Every structure is written in structure tokens, then in C-alpha cells.
Amino acid sequence: MNGFKTGIAFVCFTILFLLSPSDVLVPASLFFFFSGMIGLGIGDIFLIKGFVELGPARTLILFSFQPIVFLIVDSFLLDIHLNYANIISVALFIICILLFSRESINKSKSWNVKGIYIALTGIFLDGAGLFLTKKGFIATGLDGLSANFVRCTGAVLVYFIISRFKPFKLRDKFFELTPDLRKKAIIFSFTGAFLSLFLYLNAVKLGALSVITAISVTGPIFTTVFESFILKKKPTMTLYLCLALFLTAFYINNFL
């Protein structure tokens, strides 16, 4: 799955890059290349495996500690000065996702130590990739499109190397799907990998990592909102509370 969606994103970024090329051969562009290998390539493999082993709720609880780490990284390693509004909003985003995860965990009370280690490995690699990406933006001033192109190149290289030892057989598996599922796989990979990566890296370029990661980890809350509308499931009080906390945190971070 990771190989397929990354491949779709790589093709899209390559086409756009060729239409509007820029100088990506500067040495500092290697920040993006290694970020792609570490975070988008290897890290995503562990994250997906962590989701399978632990379930999304437990993985999100572990993920919620990443913004706390980035508060320190922003201040001491990236020299990004955060105000009290930033710090309060990050805290509210974390409370938001912890509440949401707690409701899901109550449905299944067992823990999986192996899954925790896998998820933590993925979270660490994802964080390392984000740090390198931010360093790359600071060092090069590249636009988000060029950064994504270099980053996806690094990720695709990882999957190419892995495929030499463990063939993915992507083509065979793709054509085993029904025509409807093939179309969905392409559309969801386009939106979930290409479009989201394009917007996400532009956010990373402009904002503090602690705030960006705190916002991004609340994504499953909005997935649940869409699920409620599409499947006509009644939203829980916890979901309403999480949405209220999210909007409050967003307002504090942007308008206070």
C-alpha cells in the first residue's frame, strides 16, 4: 500500500516539477532526500504496521507525544520562538486526541507490547524525517513542490531497494482488484498521498513543527465526522467535545 501510494505521488510531483523545474541539486537538498528515505519510506512502513498491530486509537495516543518533543526541538534546535498561544494550542490539540483515543480504547482493553515498539519506531522515524524537512527548508528556501519531488524520490528509492529482496508484485495485485477498486485505489492515493503531502510540506515550511504535528494528529477526528455523515452514524458527545477543543485550539493559535 505504501509503495503504491508513494509511487502515485512521485509520478504527480515529477510531472509538476518538469513543468516548473527549480535547482534541487544544491547539497542542502539532501535534507529532503534523506527525509523521504527515513520518514516517508521506512517510517511509514512501521506506522502502517503499528496501526495494524495496535489499532489507530493506541497509535494516536503514542503520536500525541510527538508535538511535545517538537516544542523542545523548535525552541532549541530550530530557533523558532513560540508564544504562549502556540503552546496552549498544542496542549489543547493533544488533549483533544487523547480524549478521542480513550473512547476507542474503551471498546478493547488489551495492549500489544510488540505493536507499541513498532509504532514508536515509526513515530521516531517520521519525526526525524520532519526535522530534516524543516532543516532543508531553512537551508535551501526551496518551494514545497520541489521539496516534495526530492522527498518522494528518496522514498521511492527505499521501496525499490526493498522490492529487490521482497518483490511487491504491485502490477499483479493491482489488476487482481475489481475495476471499481482500482479506480478507488488511484483516487485515494492521489488525494491521500499527493494532495495531502503537497499541502503538508507547505505547512511545515511556514509553521512550527510542534503546531503542525499537533494539528495533523487530529486527522482521525475528521475521518469520524465524515463517517458519521456518510454512514449516518450518530456522533458521540466525545466527538462533539473533541471538535470544540480543536476549534478552540485553532482559534487561540491563529487569532490570539
ZAVO-647873 format. One line per 4 residues: number of its first residue (from 1); their letters; for each residue x, z, y of N, C-alpha, C, O. Coordinates in steps of 0.2 Angstrom, whole numbers. Layout:
// residues N
NUM	A	X Z Y X Z Y X Z Y X Z Y | ...;
This chain:
// residues 256
1	MNGF	4 0 -6 0 0 0 4 0 6 3 -4 11 | 9 4 6 14 5 12 18 -2 13 18 -4 19 | 20 -5 8 23 -11 8 19 -17 11 21 -21 15 | 13 -17 9 8 -22 11 7 -21 18 7 -26 22;
5	KTGI	5 -15 20 3 -15 27 9 -15 32 8 -18 38 | 14 -13 30 20 -14 34 22 -22 35 24 -24 40 | 21 -25 29 23 -32 29 18 -36 34 20 -40 38 | 11 -34 34 7 -37 39 9 -36 46 9 -40 50;
9	AFVC	11 -29 47 13 -28 54 19 -31 56 20 -34 62 | 24 -32 51 30 -36 53 29 -43 54 32 -46 59 | 24 -46 51 23 -53 52 20 -54 59 22 -58 63 | 15 -49 61 12 -50 68 17 -48 73 17 -52 78;
13	FTIL	21 -43 72 26 -42 78 31 -47 78 34 -49 84 | 33 -50 73 38 -56 73 35 -62 77 39 -65 81 | 29 -63 76 26 -69 79 26 -68 87 27 -72 91 | 23 -62 89 23 -60 96 30 -60 99 31 -62 105;
17	FLLS	35 -57 95 42 -57 98 45 -64 99 48 -65 104 | 43 -68 94 46 -75 95 42 -78 101 45 -83 104 | 36 -77 103 33 -79 109 36 -76 115 35 -80 120 | 38 -70 115 41 -67 121 47 -63 119 47 -57 119;
21	PSDV	53 -66 117 59 -63 115 62 -59 120 61 -60 126 | 66 -54 118 70 -50 123 76 -48 119 77 -50 113 | 81 -45 123 88 -44 120 87 -37 116 87 -32 118 | 87 -38 109 87 -32 104 93 -31 101 94 -27 96;
25	LVPA	98 -35 103 105 -35 100 110 -29 103 115 -29 100 | 107 -26 108 111 -21 111 112 -15 105 108 -14 101 | 118 -12 105 119 -7 100 114 -1 100 113 1 94 | 111 1 105 106 6 105 100 4 102 96 9 100;
29	SLFF	99 -2 100 93 -4 97 93 -2 90 88 -2 86 | 99 0 87 100 3 81 95 9 80 94 11 74 | 94 13 85 90 19 85 83 17 82 80 20 78 | 80 11 84 74 9 82 74 6 75 70 7 71;
33	FFSG	80 3 73 81 0 66 81 6 61 78 6 56 | 85 11 63 85 17 58 79 21 58 77 24 53 | 76 21 64 69 25 64 64 21 59 60 25 56 | 64 15 59 60 11 55 62 13 47 57 13 43;
37	MIGL	68 13 46 70 14 39 68 21 37 65 22 31 | 69 26 41 68 33 39 61 35 40 58 38 35 | 58 34 46 51 36 47 46 31 44 42 33 40 | 46 25 46 41 20 44 42 18 37 37 16 34;
41	GIGD	48 18 34 49 16 27 49 22 23 44 23 19 | 54 26 22 55 31 17 49 36 19 46 39 14 | 49 38 25 44 44 27 37 43 25 34 47 22 | 35 37 26 28 35 25 26 35 17 21 37 15;
45	IFLI	31 34 13 31 34 6 29 41 4 25 42 0 | 33 46 6 32 53 5 25 55 8 22 59 4 | 24 53 14 17 55 17 11 53 13 7 57 11 | 11 47 10 6 45 6 5 49 0 0 50 -3;
49	KGFV	11 50 -3 11 54 -9 9 61 -8 6 64 -12 | 11 64 -2 9 70 -1 1 71 0 -2 75 -2 | -2 66 3 -9 65 4 -12 65 -3 -17 68 -4 | -9 61 -8 -12 61 -14 -12 67 -18 -16 69 -21;
53	ELGP	-6 71 -18 -5 77 -21 -9 83 -18 -12 87 -22 | -9 83 -12 -11 89 -8 -19 88 -6 -22 93 -5 | -20 82 -4 -26 80 0 -25 81 7 -20 84 9 | -29 77 11 -27 77 18 -28 83 22 -24 84 27;
57	ARTL	-32 88 20 -33 94 24 -26 98 24 -24 101 29 | -23 99 18 -17 103 17 -11 100 20 -7 103 24 | -11 93 20 -6 89 23 -6 90 30 -1 90 34 | -12 90 33 -13 90 40 -11 97 43 -8 98 48;
61	ILFS	-12 102 39 -10 109 41 -2 109 42 0 112 47 | 1 106 37 8 106 37 10 101 43 15 103 47 | 7 96 44 8 92 50 7 95 57 11 93 62 | 3 100 57 1 103 63 7 107 66 7 109 72;
65	FQPI	12 108 62 18 112 64 23 107 68 28 110 71 | 22 101 67 27 96 70 27 96 77 32 96 80 | 21 97 81 21 97 88 25 103 91 28 103 96 | 25 109 87 28 115 89 36 113 89 39 115 94;
69	VFLI	38 110 84 45 108 83 47 104 89 52 104 92 | 43 99 91 44 94 96 44 97 103 47 94 108 | 40 103 104 41 106 110 48 108 112 50 108 117 | 51 111 106 59 113 107 63 106 108 67 106 112;
73	VDSF	61 101 104 65 95 104 65 92 111 70 90 114 | 59 92 114 58 89 121 62 93 126 65 89 130 | 62 99 126 65 103 131 72 103 130 76 103 136 | 75 104 124 82 105 124 86 99 122 92 98 123;
77	LLDI	83 94 118 87 88 116 85 82 120 90 77 120 | 79 81 122 77 75 126 77 76 133 76 72 137 | 78 83 135 77 85 143 71 82 146 71 80 152 | 65 83 142 59 82 145 56 88 147 55 93 143;
81	HLNY	54 89 154 51 95 156 44 95 155 40 91 158 | 42 100 152 35 101 150 32 107 155 35 112 156 | 26 105 157 22 111 161 18 115 157 17 113 151 | 15 120 160 10 124 156 4 121 153 2 122 148;
85	ANII	2 116 157 -4 112 155 -2 108 148 -6 108 144 | 4 105 148 6 102 142 6 107 136 4 105 130 | 9 112 137 10 117 132 3 120 129 2 121 123 | -1 121 134 -8 124 132 -12 119 128 -15 120 123;
89	SVAL	-11 112 130 -15 107 127 -12 106 120 -16 105 115 | -6 106 119 -3 106 112 -6 112 108 -7 110 102 | -6 118 110 -9 123 107 -16 122 105 -18 124 99 | -20 119 109 -27 118 108 -28 112 102 -32 113 98;
93	FIIC	-24 107 103 -24 102 98 -22 105 91 -25 103 86 | -17 109 91 -15 112 84 -21 117 81 -23 116 75 | -24 121 86 -30 125 84 -35 120 81 -39 122 76 | -36 115 85 -42 110 83 -41 108 76 -45 108 72;
97	ILLF	-35 105 74 -33 103 67 -33 108 62 -35 107 56 | -31 114 64 -31 120 59 -38 122 57 -40 123 51 | -43 122 62 -50 123 60 -53 118 56 -57 119 51 | -51 111 57 -54 106 54 -51 106 46 -55 105 42;
101	SRES	-45 108 46 -42 108 39 -45 114 35 -46 113 29 | -46 119 38 -48 125 35 -55 124 31 -56 126 26 | -59 120 35 -66 119 32 -65 115 26 -69 116 21 | -60 110 26 -59 106 20 -56 110 14 -58 109 8;
105	INKS	-52 114 16 -48 118 11 -53 123 7 -52 124 1 | -58 125 11 -63 130 8 -67 127 2 -69 130 -3 | -67 120 1 -70 117 -4 -66 116 -10 -68 116 -16 | -59 118 -10 -55 118 -15 -49 122 -14 -45 121 -9;
109	KSWN	-49 128 -17 -44 134 -15 -37 134 -18 -33 138 -17 | -36 129 -23 -29 129 -26 -24 125 -22 -26 121 -17 | -18 128 -22 -12 125 -19 -8 121 -24 -8 123 -30 | -4 117 -21 1 112 -25 8 113 -22 9 109 -17;
113	VKGI	12 117 -26 19 118 -23 23 111 -23 26 110 -18 | 22 107 -28 26 101 -28 23 96 -22 27 93 -19 | 17 96 -21 14 92 -16 16 94 -9 18 90 -5 | 17 101 -8 19 104 -2 26 101 0 28 99 5;
117	YIAL	31 101 -5 38 99 -4 38 91 -3 42 89 2 | 34 88 -6 33 80 -5 31 79 2 34 75 6 | 25 83 4 23 82 11 28 84 16 28 80 22 | 31 90 15 36 92 20 42 87 21 44 86 27;
121	TGIF	44 84 16 49 79 16 47 73 20 50 71 25 | 40 71 19 38 65 23 37 67 30 38 63 35 | 35 73 32 34 75 39 41 76 42 41 74 48 | 46 78 39 53 79 42 55 72 43 58 71 49;
125	LDGA	55 67 39 57 60 40 53 57 45 56 53 49 | 47 58 45 43 55 51 45 58 57 45 54 62 | 46 64 58 48 67 64 55 65 66 56 63 72 | 60 64 61 66 61 63 66 54 65 69 52 70;
129	GLFL	61 50 62 60 43 65 58 43 72 60 39 76 | 53 47 74 50 48 80 56 50 85 56 47 91 | 60 54 83 65 57 88 70 51 89 72 50 95 | 72 47 84 76 41 85 73 36 89 76 33 93;
133	TKKG	66 35 88 62 30 93 63 32 100 64 28 104 | 62 38 101 62 41 108 69 40 111 69 38 117 | 74 42 107 81 41 110 82 33 111 86 32 116 | 79 29 107 80 22 108 77 19 114 80 15 118;
137	FIAT	71 22 116 68 20 122 72 23 128 73 19 133 | 74 29 128 78 31 133 85 27 134 87 26 140 | 88 25 129 94 22 129 94 15 131 98 12 134 | 88 11 129 88 4 130 83 2 135 84 -3 138;
141	GLDG	78 5 136 72 3 140 68 -3 138 65 -6 141 | 69 -4 131 65 -10 128 58 -8 128 55 -3 129 | 54 -14 128 46 -13 128 44 -12 121 48 -12 116 | 38 -9 121 35 -7 114 35 -13 109 36 -11 103;
145	LSAN	34 -19 111 34 -25 106 40 -26 103 41 -26 97 | 46 -26 107 52 -27 104 54 -21 100 57 -22 95 | 53 -15 102 54 -9 98 51 -9 91 54 -7 86 | 44 -11 91 41 -12 85 44 -17 80 44 -16 74;
149	FVRC	46 -22 83 49 -28 79 55 -25 76 56 -26 70 | 59 -22 79 66 -19 76 64 -14 71 67 -14 66 | 59 -10 73 57 -4 69 54 -7 62 56 -4 57 | 50 -11 63 47 -14 57 52 -18 52 52 -18 46;
153	TGAV	57 -21 56 62 -24 52 66 -19 47 68 -21 42 | 67 -13 50 71 -8 46 66 -6 40 69 -5 35 | 60 -5 42 55 -3 36 55 -8 31 55 -6 25 | 54 -14 33 54 -20 28 60 -20 23 59 -21 17;
157	LVYF	66 -19 26 72 -19 23 72 -13 17 74 -14 12 | 69 -7 19 68 -2 14 64 -4 8 66 -3 2 | 58 -7 10 54 -9 4 57 -15 0 56 -16 -6 | 61 -19 3 64 -25 0 69 -22 -5 70 -24 -11;
161	IISR	73 -17 -3 78 -14 -7 75 -10 -13 77 -11 -19 | 69 -6 -12 66 -3 -17 63 -8 -22 63 -7 -28 | 60 -14 -20 57 -19 -24 62 -22 -29 60 -24 -34 | 69 -21 -27 74 -24 -32 75 -20 -38 76 -22 -43;
165	FKPF	73 -13 -37 73 -8 -43 67 -7 -46 66 -6 -52 | 61 -7 -42 55 -6 -44 50 -11 -41 47 -10 -36 | 49 -17 -45 45 -23 -42 38 -20 -40 35 -17 -44 | 36 -22 -34 29 -21 -31 24 -25 -34 18 -23 -35;
169	KLRD	26 -31 -36 21 -37 -38 15 -37 -33 9 -37 -35 | 17 -37 -26 11 -37 -21 7 -43 -22 1 -43 -21 | 10 -49 -23 6 -55 -24 1 -55 -29 -5 -56 -28 | 3 -53 -35 -1 -52 -41 -7 -47 -40 -13 -48 -41;
173	KFFE	-5 -41 -37 -10 -36 -36 -15 -38 -31 -21 -36 -31 | -13 -42 -26 -17 -44 -20 -22 -49 -23 -28 -48 -21 | -20 -54 -27 -25 -59 -30 -29 -56 -35 -34 -59 -38 | -28 -50 -38 -32 -46 -43 -38 -44 -39 -43 -42 -42;
177	LTPD	-38 -43 -33 -43 -40 -29 -49 -45 -28 -48 -51 -28 | -55 -43 -27 -60 -47 -25 -59 -50 -18 -56 -47 -14 | -62 -56 -17 -61 -59 -10 -63 -54 -5 -60 -54 1 | -68 -50 -6 -71 -46 -1 -65 -40 1 -64 -38 6;
181	LRKK	-62 -38 -5 -57 -33 -4 -51 -35 -1 -47 -32 2 | -49 -42 -3 -43 -45 0 -44 -45 8 -39 -43 12 | -50 -47 10 -51 -48 17 -51 -41 20 -48 -40 26 | -54 -36 17 -53 -29 20 -46 -26 20 -44 -23 25;
185	AIIF	-42 -28 15 -35 -25 15 -31 -28 21 -27 -25 24 | -32 -35 22 -29 -38 28 -31 -35 35 -27 -33 39 | -38 -34 35 -41 -32 42 -39 -25 43 -36 -23 48 | -39 -20 38 -37 -13 39 -30 -13 40 -27 -8 43;
189	SFTG	-26 -17 37 -18 -17 38 -17 -19 45 -12 -16 48 | -20 -24 47 -19 -27 54 -21 -21 59 -17 -20 64 | -27 -18 58 -29 -13 63 -25 -6 62 -23 -3 67 | -24 -4 56 -21 2 55 -13 2 55 -10 8 56;
193	AFLS	-10 -4 54 -3 -4 55 -1 -7 61 3 -4 65 | -3 -14 62 0 -17 68 -3 -14 75 1 -13 79 | -10 -14 75 -13 -12 82 -11 -5 83 -9 -3 89 | -11 0 78 -10 7 79 -3 8 81 -1 12 85;
197	LFLY	2 4 77 9 5 79 11 3 86 15 6 89 | 8 -3 88 9 -6 95 7 -1 100 11 0 105 | 1 2 99 -1 7 104 3 14 104 4 17 109 | 4 16 98 8 22 96 15 22 99 16 27 103;
201	LNAV	18 17 98 25 17 101 25 16 109 30 19 112 | 20 13 112 20 13 119 18 20 121 21 22 127 | 14 24 118 13 31 120 19 35 119 21 39 123 | 23 34 114 29 38 113 34 36 118 38 41 121;
205	KLGA	34 30 121 39 28 126 37 32 133 41 34 136 | 31 33 134 28 35 140 28 43 140 29 46 145 | 26 46 134 24 53 134 29 57 131 34 55 128 | 28 64 131 32 69 127 30 69 120 24 68 118;
209	LSVI	35 69 115 34 69 108 29 75 106 25 74 102 | 30 81 109 26 86 107 18 85 108 14 86 104 | 17 82 114 10 80 116 7 74 111 2 74 109 | 11 69 111 9 63 107 8 65 99 3 63 97;
213	TAIS	12 69 96 11 71 89 5 75 89 2 75 84 | 4 80 94 -2 84 93 -8 80 94 -13 82 90 | -8 75 98 -14 71 98 -15 67 92 -21 66 89 | -10 64 89 -11 59 84 -13 63 77 -16 60 73;
217	VTGP	-11 69 77 -13 73 70 -20 74 70 -23 76 65 | -24 73 76 -31 75 76 -35 68 74 -41 68 74 | -32 63 72 -35 57 70 -40 58 64 -46 55 65 | -39 62 59 -44 63 54 -51 65 57 -56 64 54;
221	IFTT	-51 69 62 -57 72 65 -61 66 67 -67 66 66 | -58 61 70 -62 55 72 -64 51 66 -69 47 67 | -60 51 61 -62 47 55 -69 50 52 -73 47 50 | -69 57 53 -75 61 50 -81 59 55 -87 59 52;
225	VFES	-80 58 61 -85 56 66 -88 49 64 -94 49 64 | -84 45 63 -86 38 61 -90 38 54 -95 35 53 | -87 42 50 -90 43 43 -97 46 44 -102 44 40 | -98 51 49 -105 53 50 -110 48 52 -116 48 50;
229	FILK	-107 44 56 -112 38 59 -113 33 54 -119 31 52 | -108 31 50 -109 25 45 -113 28 39 -117 24 37 | -111 34 36 -114 36 30 -120 40 32 -123 43 27 | -122 41 38 -127 45 40 -127 52 38 -132 55 35;
233	KKPT	-121 55 38 -120 62 36 -120 67 42 -118 65 47 | -124 72 41 -125 77 47 -118 80 49 -115 83 44 | -116 80 55 -109 83 57 -110 91 56 -115 94 58 | -105 94 55 -105 101 54 -103 104 61 -101 101 65;
237	MTLY	-104 111 61 -103 114 68 -95 114 69 -93 114 75 | -91 115 63 -84 115 64 -82 108 67 -77 108 72 | -85 102 66 -83 96 68 -85 96 76 -81 94 80 | -91 99 78 -93 99 85 -88 103 89 -85 102 94;
241	LCLA	-86 109 86 -81 113 89 -74 110 90 -71 111 95 | -72 106 85 -65 103 85 -65 97 90 -61 97 94 | -71 94 91 -72 89 96 -71 92 103 -68 89 108 | -75 98 104 -75 101 110 -68 103 112 -65 103 118;
245	LFLT	-64 106 107 -57 108 108 -53 102 110 -48 103 114 | -54 97 107 -50 91 108 -51 88 115 -46 87 119 | -57 88 117 -59 85 124 -56 90 129 -54 88 134 | -56 97 128 -54 102 132 -46 101 133 -43 101 139;
249	AFYI	-43 100 127 -35 99 127 -33 93 131 -28 93 135 | -37 88 130 -36 81 133 -36 82 141 -32 79 144 | -42 85 143 -43 86 150 -37 90 153 -35 89 158 | -35 96 150 -30 100 153 -24 96 153 -20 97 158;
253	NNFL	-22 92 148 -16 89 148 -15 83 153 -10 82 156 | -21 80 155 -21 74 159 -23 76 166 -21 72 171 | -27 81 167 -30 82 174 -28 89 177 -30 90 183 | -25 93 174 -23 99 177 -16 100 178 -13 105 181;
